[in-house]
Amino acid sequence: MSLARFRGLPSRDRALVAVAVLVDGNEAATYLACDAQKGEEFKEAAQELCQLDMDARLAFVGTVLRLALDEAE
């Protein structure tokens, strides 16, 4: 499973998609698609994350969020 679209996003956008997937699961792609500027990109990245096994997804999303916080400091 490739996460190329997700990994290609800037740090802030990865964190946004990660939080959406964490909170809304499979519905995150639908909500993120409504973004006026990056909707399609966010939707595809969320779909990639949702294809991961639930346990792997949660661990990966946690790591992504920690890295985003580290980059923001």
C-alpha positions as CSV (number, residue, x, y, z in Angstrom):
1,M,0.0,0.0,0.0
2,S,1.4,3.3,-1.1
3,L,0.8,6.5,0.8
4,A,2.4,8.6,-1.8
5,R,-0.4,11.2,-2.0
6,F,-0.5,11.5,1.7
7,R,3.2,11.8,2.2
8,G,3.4,14.3,-0.6
9,L,1.3,16.8,1.4
10,P,3.0,19.6,3.4
11,S,3.3,18.9,7.1
12,R,0.3,21.0,8.1
13,D,-2.0,19.4,5.5
14,R,-0.8,15.9,6.5
15,A,-1.8,16.8,10.1
16,L,-5.2,18.1,8.9
17,V,-5.9,14.9,7.0
18,A,-4.7,12.7,9.8
19,V,-7.0,14.4,12.4
20,A,-9.9,14.1,10.0
21,V,-9.3,10.4,9.5
22,L,-8.8,9.9,13.2
23,V,-12.1,11.6,14.1
24,D,-14.3,10.6,11.2
25,G,-12.7,7.4,9.8
26,N,-14.0,6.6,6.3
27,E,-16.2,9.7,6.2
28,A,-13.2,11.9,6.4
29,A,-12.7,11.7,2.6
30,T,-16.2,13.0,2.0
31,Y,-15.8,16.0,4.3
32,L,-12.3,16.9,3.1
33,A,-13.5,16.8,-0.5
34,C,-15.5,19.9,0.2
35,D,-12.3,22.0,0.7
36,A,-12.4,24.7,-2.0
37,Q,-8.7,24.7,-2.7
38,K,-7.3,21.2,-2.0
39,G,-10.4,19.1,-1.7
40,E,-9.5,16.4,-4.3
41,E,-5.9,16.2,-2.9
42,F,-7.2,15.8,0.7
43,K,-9.9,13.3,-0.3
44,E,-7.4,11.1,-2.1
45,A,-4.9,11.3,0.8
46,A,-7.7,10.4,3.3
47,Q,-8.8,7.4,1.2
48,E,-5.2,6.1,1.2
49,L,-5.1,6.3,5.0
50,C,-8.5,4.6,5.4
51,Q,-7.2,1.6,3.4
52,L,-4.8,0.8,6.2
53,D,-5.7,-1.7,8.8
54,M,-7.3,0.0,11.8
55,D,-4.5,-0.6,14.2
56,A,-1.8,0.4,11.7
57,R,-3.8,3.5,10.8
58,L,-4.1,4.7,14.4
59,A,-0.4,4.2,15.1
60,F,0.6,5.9,11.8
61,V,-1.8,8.8,12.4
62,G,-0.3,9.3,15.9
63,T,3.2,9.4,14.5
64,V,2.2,11.9,11.8
65,L,0.7,14.2,14.4
66,R,3.7,14.0,16.6
67,L,6.0,14.8,13.7
68,A,3.8,17.7,12.6
69,L,4.0,19.2,16.1
70,D,7.8,18.8,16.2
71,E,8.1,20.6,12.8
72,A,5.9,23.4,14.1
73,E,8.2,24.1,17.0
